[in-house]
């Protein structure tokens, strides 16, 4: 696989308008690389389930498009068949095209790919297996935060906490907050995704995470400290899912933003945007 100058690299971002896609596009452009956005939010012609992609025009492909959301969406019973159909159609359309053109690509997966008893996990696992057959690289993201979100059925816990704190001065938790998670700031995610393609990593699975466990209660307390919000735990016992196998860091990459610093950055950015 040939090395490509980062100032000349032509990137196609499939899923460019999403939670990770938007910051990734901005990051690549800041590096001086060329970015082409592709997302169904831009119209039906950019539906990854059916579109013929001009892959020959690009040096690198970032495959982010997926039917996804926070836990309150992913595990709802009435979304399972929709998620299954949508994500299988994405794979059936995009993967054969990647095989044909042999363009270097990264498949953005999740630590939940180990949980094959869920539709989300099972389809991500399928995407990983297919990617490895095509000598692509898989990157598993662990609970990304740092991008602003509107609270809705698809939003994530950190965004929900920040929005609650700023809107009401309180953080109402759904659980007791004892469940443990690992988090990763969006800036570290963008660096990591670029790193694996910049360094020609193939046929592997890597994790992008802090590699440090913390409780949801600790996350709420940090946000509370920076917003002066009152923390109100829920009555439902917080459950930690079975410990996920950690594949490891991409060689040459490590997270740089601590959870405390990242949450502080997120709160300040949110306050600044609301005061404009």
Buried (B, 14 or more C-beta within 10 A) or exposed (E): EEEBEBEEBBBBBBBBBBBBBBBBBEBBEEBEBBBBBBBBEEEEEBBBBEBEBEBEEBBBBBBBBBBBBBBBBBEEEEBBEEBBBBBBBBBEBBBEBBEEBEBBBBBBBBBBBBBBEBBBBBBBBBBBEBBBEBBBBBBBBBBBBBBBBEBEEBBBBBBBBBBBBBEEEEBBBBBBBBBBBBBBBBBBBBBBBBBBBBEEBBEBBBBBBBBEEBBBBBBBBBBBBBBEBEBEBEEEEBEEBEEBEBBEBBEEBEBEBEBEEBBBBBBEBBEEEEEE
